Amino acid sequence: MKRKATAKWNGNGLEGKGALTSTSGVLSNTPYGFAARFKDEEGKSGTNPEELIAAAHAGCFTMALSFQIAGAGFTADELVTDAVVSLDQGEGGFSITGITLKLTGKVSGMSEEKFVELANAAKAGCPISRALSAVPITLEAKFIK
């Protein structure tokens, strides 16, 4: 399986503008640029690579967890994951320094211990977690009874 997205850029890094398009159409000339990445704290002027990584990680992890839960004989009532990607400037420039997965979940009939165990397995095993393993990935799990 292969997936494709295309980035188009015009101008210099600070003032230039870009657009992202994906085969599925979810991204269709979606704007991105310096302002969306570093200046617009509310993210209203377009997307940025870190936001896209956060979305990919939240989606992949949550789906992987749903499979873990099903494999244990349960069905998730609801799983909600916020993925927070930290981008910090260091000596060599900007780097992603960590990702926090903030999970809230409800699974009828499951114990909190089992939920946390399966969430950790999903964190370790989802393809996006594995691809991003060069940075620390933290899981904060909240179980709703």
GINOR-V944312 format. One record per pair of residues at least 24 apart in sequence whose ideal C-beta (glycine too) atoms are under 8 Angstrom apart, sorted by the first residue. I is the first residue (numbers start at 1). J is the second residue. Records with the same first field share a line. If there is no record, write none. Layout:
I->J + J
//
This chain:
7->32
20->47 + 52
50->85 + 87 + 96
51->85
53->83 + 85 + 96 + 99 + 132
54->83 + 84 + 85 + 99
55->83
56->128
57->83 + 85 + 99 + 101 + 126 + 128 + 129 + 132
58->82 + 83 + 101
59->128
60->126 + 127 + 128 + 129
61->101 + 103 + 122 + 123 + 126 + 128 + 129
62->103
63->126
64->122 + 125 + 126
65->103 + 105 + 118 + 119 + 122
67->122
68->118 + 119 + 121 + 122
69->107 + 110 + 115 + 118
72->110 + 114 + 118
74->107 + 108 + 109 + 110
75->107 + 108
76->105 + 106 + 107
77->106 + 107 + 108
78->104 + 105 + 106
79->103 + 104 + 105
80->104 + 105
96->132 + 135
97->135 + 136
98->135 + 136 + 137 + 138
99->132 + 135 + 136 + 137 + 138
100->137 + 138 + 139 + 140
101->137 + 138 + 139 + 140
102->140 + 142
103->139 + 140 + 141 + 142
104->141 + 142 + 144
105->141 + 142 + 143 + 144
106->143 + 144 + 145
107->143
112->143 + 145
115->141 + 143
116->141 + 143
//
